[in-house]
Amino acid sequence: MKPNWCNADEYPRAKGTPPSVWAWEFLRRNPDYIEDWITFKSRIGEYADRYPNLSSPEMAEFLMDKRFKHVVTTRAINSGDYRKTETPLTNYYGRKWGLMQIADPDASYDQRTHRWIAVAGGFFTPGTESEFDDPTVEFVGVDLTLPLEPQLRDIKAWLKKQRVTRSENKLITLVPMSRSRPAEWLEYLRVIDGNASGADRSEMASALLSTVDNSGPDYLGSKNIDNWLKKAKELLAGGYRALPLIPEK
């Protein structure tokens, strides 16, 4: 059940809630993510009614079942060789959104099932299931017989250059690093839910910014709500990915 946006007690507490939980709260409200979850459930046949509550043997069987895998044929840029990659659907849909596995948007955050790639060791190395021509990924090599520090320094400089170039060429969309702002995230979630429920700016300003003057001609309360909604939508659309990287206090 969705929380009542007028009641802050129905949301995660601003104090003590880890950034990973806030990231999930934004992602689970993304309409495209919800649609992917519906599509995923429609594709996994007899497992749909019980996923993700499968026993360990059932989960192992599900992950190995070739009927429920996303298949991609990719071509290496340098060698021209082709290879077929088979990824379990739960991983395929999850990775689209930064998760190790897709999770039910109606479920509360659980670190056992809501694992973020950014903090779960899910980095890419040659030979993994990443498509060879994926512009969001860059493979690098390190000579382990040589000192690591100068190599890592050069790699960092190279990756920064690639990041800027691919962004300028609109091949990738950069996700900026975020600071921990749980009190603001709480208000953003309430504005998202208020907007989804059909509440207008004035109504939300009255409930969330009762001490701010919302009379004309400035309508400061409504303008603040517009600003919150803009920032909330940015987090909803992809900014949430940076939140799990924020150190927990």
C-alpha positions as CSV (number, residue, x, y, z in Angstrom):
1,M,0.0,0.0,0.0
2,K,1.3,3.5,-0.9
3,P,1.9,5.8,2.0
4,N,-0.3,8.8,2.6
5,W,1.8,11.8,1.5
6,C,0.3,14.0,4.2
7,N,1.7,11.7,6.9
8,A,5.5,11.8,7.3
9,D,5.3,8.9,9.7
10,E,4.4,6.5,6.8
11,Y,7.8,7.2,5.2
12,P,11.4,6.2,6.2
13,R,12.8,8.2,9.0
14,A,15.1,11.1,7.9
15,K,17.5,10.1,10.7
16,G,19.2,6.8,10.5
17,T,17.9,5.5,7.2
18,P,20.8,4.3,4.9
19,P,21.2,6.0,1.5
20,S,20.6,2.6,-0.2
21,V,17.0,2.6,1.2
22,W,16.4,6.1,-0.1
23,A,17.7,5.0,-3.5
24,W,15.1,2.1,-3.5
25,E,12.3,4.4,-2.5
26,F,12.9,6.6,-5.6
27,L,13.4,3.7,-8.0
28,R,10.3,1.8,-6.9
29,R,8.2,4.9,-7.9
30,N,9.7,5.0,-11.4
31,P,6.9,4.0,-13.9
32,D,9.3,2.4,-16.3
33,Y,10.8,0.3,-13.5
34,I,7.3,-0.8,-12.5
35,E,6.5,-1.7,-16.1
36,D,9.7,-3.8,-16.3
37,W,8.7,-5.7,-13.2
38,I,5.3,-6.5,-14.7
39,T,7.0,-7.6,-17.9
40,F,9.5,-9.7,-16.0
41,K,6.8,-11.5,-14.0
42,S,4.9,-12.2,-17.3
43,R,8.0,-13.9,-18.7
44,I,9.0,-16.3,-16.0
45,G,6.1,-18.7,-16.3
46,E,5.4,-21.0,-13.4
47,Y,7.8,-19.1,-11.1
48,A,5.8,-15.9,-11.3
49,D,3.5,-16.5,-8.4
50,R,6.3,-17.3,-6.0
51,Y,9.2,-15.1,-7.1
52,P,11.3,-14.0,-5.2
53,N,10.2,-16.3,-2.4
54,L,11.8,-19.4,-4.0
55,S,13.7,-22.0,-2.0
56,S,17.4,-22.1,-2.6
57,P,17.1,-25.2,-4.9
58,E,14.3,-23.6,-6.8
59,M,16.2,-20.3,-7.2
60,A,19.2,-22.2,-8.5
61,E,17.0,-24.1,-11.0
62,F,15.3,-20.9,-12.1
63,L,18.6,-19.1,-12.7
64,M,19.8,-22.0,-14.9
65,D,16.6,-22.5,-16.8
66,K,17.3,-21.5,-20.5
67,R,13.6,-20.5,-21.0
68,F,14.1,-17.6,-18.7
69,K,17.2,-16.0,-20.0
70,H,18.0,-12.9,-22.0
71,V,20.2,-13.8,-25.0
72,V,22.5,-11.3,-26.7
73,T,25.0,-11.9,-29.6
74,T,27.8,-9.4,-29.4
75,R,30.8,-8.6,-31.6
76,A,34.2,-7.6,-30.2
77,I,35.4,-4.3,-31.6
78,N,39.1,-5.3,-32.1
79,S,38.9,-9.0,-33.1
80,G,35.5,-9.1,-34.8
81,D,34.7,-12.3,-32.9
82,Y,31.1,-13.0,-32.0
83,R,29.8,-14.6,-28.8
84,K,26.4,-15.3,-27.3
85,T,25.7,-14.2,-23.8
86,E,22.8,-15.7,-21.7
87,T,21.7,-13.7,-18.7
88,P,19.0,-14.8,-16.3
89,L,16.0,-12.5,-16.7
90,T,16.1,-11.4,-13.1
91,N,19.7,-10.1,-13.6
92,Y,19.0,-8.6,-17.0
93,Y,16.1,-6.5,-15.8
94,G,17.9,-5.7,-12.5
95,R,21.1,-4.4,-14.1
96,K,19.1,-2.0,-16.3
97,W,18.3,-0.2,-13.1
98,G,21.5,-0.7,-11.1
99,L,20.4,-3.8,-9.1
100,M,21.9,-7.2,-9.1
101,Q,18.4,-8.6,-9.5
102,I,15.1,-7.0,-10.1
103,A,12.9,-6.6,-7.1
104,D,9.2,-6.1,-6.4
105,P,8.4,-2.4,-6.4
106,D,5.7,-3.0,-3.7
107,A,8.3,-4.6,-1.4
108,S,10.1,-2.7,1.3
109,Y,13.9,-2.5,1.1
110,D,15.7,-5.7,2.2
111,Q,19.5,-5.8,1.8
112,R,19.3,-9.6,1.0
113,T,17.2,-9.0,-2.1
114,H,17.8,-5.4,-3.0
115,R,21.5,-5.4,-3.8
116,W,22.9,-2.4,-5.7
117,I,25.6,-3.2,-8.2
118,A,27.6,-0.1,-7.2
119,V,28.2,-1.4,-3.7
120,A,28.0,-5.2,-4.2
121,G,31.2,-5.8,-6.1
122,G,29.3,-5.9,-9.4
123,F,32.0,-4.3,-11.5
124,F,32.8,-5.4,-15.0
125,T,35.9,-7.2,-16.2
126,P,36.8,-8.8,-19.5
127,G,34.9,-12.0,-19.9
128,T,31.8,-11.0,-18.0
129,E,28.3,-10.6,-19.5
130,S,28.6,-7.0,-20.5
131,E,28.0,-6.3,-24.2
132,F,31.3,-5.5,-26.0
133,D,30.0,-2.3,-27.6
134,D,28.3,-0.9,-24.5
135,P,29.4,2.7,-24.2
136,T,28.8,2.8,-20.5
137,V,31.6,0.3,-19.9
138,E,35.3,0.6,-20.5
139,F,37.7,-2.3,-20.2
140,V,41.3,-1.7,-19.0
141,G,44.3,-3.8,-18.5
142,V,46.9,-3.8,-15.7
143,D,50.3,-5.4,-15.7
144,L,50.5,-7.0,-12.3
145,T,54.3,-7.5,-12.5
146,L,54.8,-3.7,-12.5
147,P,54.1,-1.1,-9.8
148,L,50.3,-0.5,-9.5
149,E,50.3,3.1,-8.4
150,P,51.4,4.8,-11.7
151,Q,49.2,2.4,-13.8
152,L,46.2,3.2,-11.7
153,R,46.9,7.0,-11.9
154,D,47.0,6.7,-15.7
155,I,43.9,4.6,-15.8
156,K,42.0,7.1,-13.7
157,A,43.0,9.9,-16.1
158,W,42.0,7.9,-19.1
159,L,38.6,7.0,-17.7
160,K,37.9,10.6,-16.8
161,K,38.7,11.6,-20.4
162,Q,36.5,8.8,-21.8
163,R,33.6,9.8,-19.4
164,V,33.7,13.4,-20.6
165,T,34.0,12.5,-24.3
166,R,31.2,10.0,-24.3
167,S,29.0,12.4,-22.4
168,E,29.7,15.2,-24.8
169,N,28.8,12.8,-27.7
170,K,25.6,11.9,-25.9
171,L,26.6,8.2,-25.7
172,I,26.1,8.1,-21.9
173,T,24.3,10.2,-19.3
174,L,26.4,11.0,-16.3
175,V,25.1,10.4,-12.8
176,P,26.7,13.0,-10.4
177,M,27.8,12.2,-6.9
178,S,25.3,13.1,-4.2
179,R,25.6,14.3,-0.7
180,S,23.5,12.8,2.1
181,R,20.3,14.8,2.4
182,P,17.7,12.5,3.9
183,A,15.4,15.3,5.2
184,E,15.2,16.6,1.6
185,W,14.7,13.1,0.1
186,L,11.8,12.6,2.5
187,E,10.1,15.7,1.2
188,Y,10.8,14.8,-2.4
189,L,9.1,11.4,-1.9
190,R,6.1,13.1,-0.4
191,V,5.8,15.5,-3.3
192,I,6.1,12.6,-5.8
193,D,3.3,10.8,-4.0
194,G,1.2,13.9,-3.6
195,N,1.6,14.7,-7.3
196,A,0.6,11.1,-8.2
197,S,-2.5,11.3,-6.1
198,G,-3.7,14.4,-7.9
199,A,-2.9,17.0,-5.2
200,D,-2.2,20.5,-6.6
201,R,0.8,22.7,-5.8
202,S,-1.2,24.8,-3.4
203,E,-2.5,21.8,-1.4
204,M,1.0,20.3,-1.1
205,A,2.5,23.7,-0.1
206,S,-0.1,24.0,2.6
207,A,0.7,20.6,4.0
208,L,4.5,20.5,3.6
209,L,5.4,24.2,3.8
210,S,2.9,25.5,6.3
211,T,5.3,28.3,7.5
212,V,6.0,29.6,4.0
213,D,3.8,32.4,2.6
214,N,2.0,31.1,-0.4
215,S,-0.1,34.1,-1.3
216,G,0.2,36.0,-4.6
217,P,1.9,37.4,-6.5
218,D,5.0,35.4,-5.4
219,Y,3.4,32.1,-4.4
220,L,6.6,31.0,-2.7
221,G,5.2,27.8,-1.3
222,S,4.1,26.6,-4.8
223,K,7.4,27.6,-6.3
224,N,9.2,25.5,-3.6
225,I,7.0,22.6,-4.4
226,D,7.8,22.9,-8.1
227,N,11.5,22.9,-7.3
228,W,11.1,19.9,-5.1
229,L,9.2,18.0,-7.7
230,K,11.8,18.8,-10.3
231,K,14.6,17.4,-8.1
232,A,12.5,14.5,-7.1
233,K,12.0,13.6,-10.8
234,E,15.7,13.8,-11.4
235,L,16.3,11.3,-8.6
236,L,13.5,9.1,-9.9
237,A,14.9,9.1,-13.5
238,G,18.4,8.0,-12.6
239,G,19.9,10.2,-9.9
240,Y,19.0,7.5,-7.3
241,R,22.0,5.4,-8.6
242,A,24.5,7.7,-6.8
243,L,22.8,7.4,-3.4
244,P,24.1,3.9,-2.5
245,L,27.6,5.2,-3.0
246,I,27.2,7.7,-0.1
247,P,28.9,6.4,3.0
248,E,26.5,5.4,5.8
249,K,26.9,7.4,9.0
